[in-house]
Amino acid sequence: MAMNITTRVGNVKNKRSHALNATKKRQNLNLQVYRLEDGTKVRLSTKEIKTLRKNEKTA
């Protein structure tokens, strides 16, 4: 089972109709299961995974 270790939260925005009625809409994160080097599975957003891979290349 993967653990959630991300601190990021999704956005809340207004969905607008042609009559300009406002309805709250939740925009969730793109969470993926990612396996760390020690073998543990964690649930990270794709932005965080991209940052991890970028830092591995420079290190």
WOHURA-V215349 format. One record per backbone hydrogen bond with DSSP energy under -1.0 kcal/mol. CO is the residue of the C=O (numbers start at 1). NH is the residue of the N-H. Records with the same first field share a line. If there is no record, write none. Layout:
CO->NH / NH
This chain:
3->43
11->27
13->25
15->23
17->20
21->17
23->15
25->13
27->11
29->31
30->46
32->44
34->42
36->39
40->36
41->3
42->34
43->5
44->32
45->49
46->50
47->51
48->52
49->53
50->54
51->55
52->56
53->57
54->58
55->59
